[in-house]
Amino acid sequence: MTDWDERWRQGDTPWEKGYAAPPLSEYLESGATELHRARRVLVPGCGSGHDVRELARHGIGASGLDLSAAAVERARQETPAGGEDYVCGDLFEADWRIGREFDAVWEHTCFCAIDPSLRPAYAKAMAEILPVGGHLTGVFFLTPWDPGEAEQGPPFAASREEILTLFAPWFVLKDERMPTKAYPGREGREWLAVLERCPNPGVAEAAPIA
């Protein structure tokens, strides 16, 4: 298992680009979205907080979550945009959620970083965090490896069909697109999806959005 905190402390962070994910900026600039309408957006695996601050710069309240205390410390040291905060915690544990409510999630590089065996748990965690009517909006890194290259993650590859199947018990696809902007090397390899939380008797429901 990857020791994310150690990698942050050692500066072994090739995923740290120094600015927000281009697909997020492009999406926010495309017009009113479910992220703009959200009361609070969770950014799991937020790292040093670039995407959290990008949301805040658009007037969207956002909270970053990361397993690494070093990453959270760095995020807090960056110049705040206003309206954001950070918490160190394990996405798959419930303790960090106490006193916190979200009606949207922005996913970027958390799903592809976890071991694929944890993906069902990730989907269930999203269903537990979001109320009925809430939205998971994510840019999923589908093909991080070139053809013939050894697929040793993280990041781990995924397919559109796999992702939709994982989330199908709790979410319905509302929108999708291929971003036209990306970090160098990710062009054409990412898929943006907007998934809406639906009622499901198999998961304890959060309060619906008023």
C-alpha positions as CSV (number, residue, x, y, z in Angstrom):
1,M,0.0,0.0,0.0
2,T,1.3,3.5,-0.9
3,D,2.5,5.6,2.1
4,W,1.0,8.9,0.9
5,D,2.2,10.8,3.9
6,E,5.8,9.7,3.4
7,R,5.7,10.6,-0.3
8,W,4.5,14.1,0.5
9,R,7.1,14.5,3.2
10,Q,9.8,13.3,0.8
11,G,8.6,15.5,-2.1
12,D,7.9,12.4,-4.2
13,T,4.8,13.9,-5.7
14,P,4.8,13.8,-9.5
15,W,1.1,14.4,-9.5
16,E,1.6,17.8,-7.9
17,K,1.4,20.2,-10.9
18,G,1.2,23.5,-9.0
19,Y,-2.3,24.5,-10.3
20,A,-5.8,23.3,-10.4
21,A,-6.9,20.5,-12.7
22,P,-7.6,22.1,-16.2
23,P,-10.8,20.1,-16.7
24,L,-12.2,21.6,-13.4
25,S,-11.4,25.2,-14.5
26,E,-12.9,24.5,-17.9
27,Y,-16.0,23.0,-16.4
28,L,-16.5,25.9,-13.9
29,E,-16.1,28.4,-16.7
30,S,-18.6,26.7,-19.0
31,G,-21.6,28.2,-17.2
32,A,-23.8,27.4,-14.2
33,T,-23.2,23.8,-13.0
34,E,-24.3,21.7,-10.1
35,L,-21.0,22.7,-8.4
36,H,-22.0,26.3,-8.5
37,R,-25.3,25.4,-6.9
38,A,-23.8,23.3,-4.1
39,R,-23.8,24.5,-0.5
40,R,-20.6,22.6,0.2
41,V,-18.3,20.5,-2.0
42,L,-16.0,17.8,-0.8
43,V,-12.7,17.2,-2.6
44,P,-11.3,13.8,-1.6
45,G,-7.6,13.3,-1.9
46,C,-7.2,17.0,-2.2
47,G,-3.4,17.0,-1.9
48,S,-2.1,20.6,-1.6
49,G,-5.6,22.0,-2.3
50,H,-5.4,23.5,-5.8
51,D,-8.8,22.2,-6.8
52,V,-10.3,23.3,-3.5
53,R,-9.0,26.8,-3.9
54,E,-10.2,26.9,-7.6
55,L,-13.7,26.1,-6.4
56,A,-13.5,28.8,-3.7
57,R,-12.3,31.3,-6.3
58,H,-15.6,30.7,-8.1
59,G,-17.5,31.4,-4.9
60,I,-18.1,27.8,-4.0
61,G,-17.6,26.6,-0.5
62,A,-15.3,23.6,-0.5
63,S,-13.5,21.3,1.9
64,G,-10.4,19.3,1.1
65,L,-9.9,15.8,2.6
66,D,-6.6,14.0,2.5
67,L,-5.1,11.0,4.2
68,S,-1.7,12.7,4.4
69,A,-1.2,15.2,7.3
70,A,1.8,16.6,5.3
71,A,-0.5,17.4,2.3
72,V,-3.1,19.0,4.5
73,E,-0.5,21.1,6.3
74,R,0.8,22.3,2.9
75,A,-2.7,23.1,1.7
76,R,-3.3,25.2,4.8
77,Q,-0.1,27.1,4.2
78,E,-1.1,28.1,0.7
79,T,-2.8,31.5,0.1
80,P,-6.5,30.9,0.8
81,A,-9.1,32.0,-1.7
82,G,-11.7,32.2,1.0
83,G,-14.5,29.8,1.8
84,E,-12.3,26.6,1.9
85,D,-11.1,24.4,4.7
86,Y,-9.1,21.2,5.0
87,V,-9.3,18.0,7.1
88,C,-6.9,15.1,7.5
89,G,-8.8,11.8,7.5
90,D,-9.5,8.5,5.8
91,L,-12.2,8.6,3.2
92,F,-13.4,5.2,4.2
93,E,-13.8,6.0,7.9
94,A,-16.8,8.0,9.3
95,D,-15.1,10.0,12.1
96,W,-14.0,12.9,10.0
97,R,-17.6,13.4,8.7
98,I,-19.0,14.2,12.1
99,G,-20.5,17.7,12.0
100,R,-19.8,18.0,8.2
101,E,-22.4,17.9,5.4
102,F,-21.9,18.0,1.7
103,D,-24.2,18.1,-1.3
104,A,-21.6,17.7,-3.9
105,V,-18.2,16.0,-4.4
106,W,-15.5,16.9,-6.9
107,E,-13.4,13.8,-7.8
108,H,-10.0,14.2,-9.3
109,T,-7.1,11.7,-9.0
110,C,-8.5,10.1,-5.8
111,F,-10.3,7.3,-7.6
112,C,-7.4,6.4,-9.8
113,A,-4.9,6.5,-6.8
114,I,-6.6,3.9,-4.6
115,D,-6.1,0.2,-5.2
116,P,-8.8,-1.0,-7.6
117,S,-10.0,-3.5,-4.9
118,L,-11.2,-0.5,-2.9
119,R,-13.3,1.0,-5.7
120,P,-16.6,-0.6,-4.5
121,A,-15.9,0.9,-1.0
122,Y,-15.2,4.2,-2.7
123,A,-18.6,4.2,-4.5
124,K,-20.4,3.2,-1.2
125,A,-18.6,6.0,0.7
126,M,-19.8,8.5,-1.9
127,A,-23.4,7.2,-1.4
128,E,-23.1,7.6,2.3
129,I,-21.6,11.1,2.1
130,L,-24.1,12.6,-0.4
131,P,-27.8,13.1,0.2
132,V,-30.4,12.1,-2.4
133,G,-30.2,14.7,-5.2
134,G,-26.5,15.4,-4.4
135,H,-23.9,15.2,-7.2
136,L,-20.6,13.5,-7.7
137,T,-18.7,15.3,-10.5
138,G,-15.5,13.7,-11.4
139,V,-12.7,13.7,-13.9
140,F,-11.7,10.1,-14.2
141,F,-8.2,9.2,-15.5
142,L,-9.1,6.3,-17.8
143,T,-5.9,5.4,-19.5
144,P,-2.8,6.6,-17.6
145,W,-0.5,4.1,-19.5
146,D,0.6,4.0,-23.1
147,P,-0.1,0.9,-25.2
148,G,2.3,-1.9,-24.3
149,E,3.5,-0.1,-21.2
150,A,3.4,-2.0,-17.9
151,E,0.3,-1.0,-16.0
152,Q,1.8,-0.5,-12.6
153,G,-0.3,1.9,-10.5
154,P,-1.0,4.2,-9.0
155,P,-2.5,5.7,-11.0
156,F,-4.7,2.7,-12.0
157,A,-6.7,2.6,-15.2
158,A,-10.4,2.3,-15.4
159,S,-13.1,2.3,-18.1
160,R,-16.3,4.2,-18.4
161,E,-18.4,1.0,-18.2
162,E,-16.6,-0.1,-15.0
163,I,-17.2,3.3,-13.3
164,L,-20.9,3.4,-14.2
165,T,-21.4,-0.2,-13.0
166,L,-19.7,0.6,-9.7
167,F,-21.9,3.6,-9.0
168,A,-25.1,2.2,-10.5
169,P,-26.6,1.0,-7.2
170,W,-26.7,4.6,-5.9
171,F,-26.1,7.0,-8.8
172,V,-27.5,7.8,-12.2
173,L,-25.4,9.5,-15.0
174,K,-26.7,13.0,-15.6
175,D,-24.0,14.4,-17.9
176,E,-20.7,13.4,-19.4
177,R,-18.1,14.9,-21.7
178,M,-14.4,14.6,-22.7
179,P,-12.5,17.7,-21.4
180,T,-10.6,19.7,-24.0
181,K,-8.1,20.9,-21.4
182,A,-5.8,18.7,-19.4
183,Y,-2.4,18.5,-17.7
184,P,0.3,17.7,-20.2
185,G,0.2,14.0,-21.1
186,R,-3.4,13.5,-20.1
187,E,-5.0,14.9,-23.2
188,G,-7.8,12.6,-24.4
189,R,-7.3,10.2,-21.4
190,E,-9.8,11.7,-19.0
191,W,-13.6,11.5,-18.8
192,L,-15.8,14.0,-16.9
193,A,-19.0,12.6,-15.5
194,V,-21.8,14.1,-13.4
195,L,-23.5,11.4,-11.3
196,E,-26.7,12.2,-9.2
197,R,-27.4,10.4,-6.0
198,C,-30.6,8.4,-6.1
199,P,-32.6,6.8,-3.3
200,N,-31.5,3.3,-2.4
201,P,-32.7,1.2,0.5
202,G,-29.3,-0.5,0.9
203,V,-27.5,2.6,2.3
204,A,-28.5,4.8,5.2
205,E,-29.8,8.0,3.5
206,A,-28.5,11.4,4.3
207,A,-31.1,14.2,4.4
208,P,-32.4,15.1,0.9
209,I,-31.5,18.4,-0.6
210,A,-34.3,21.0,0.2
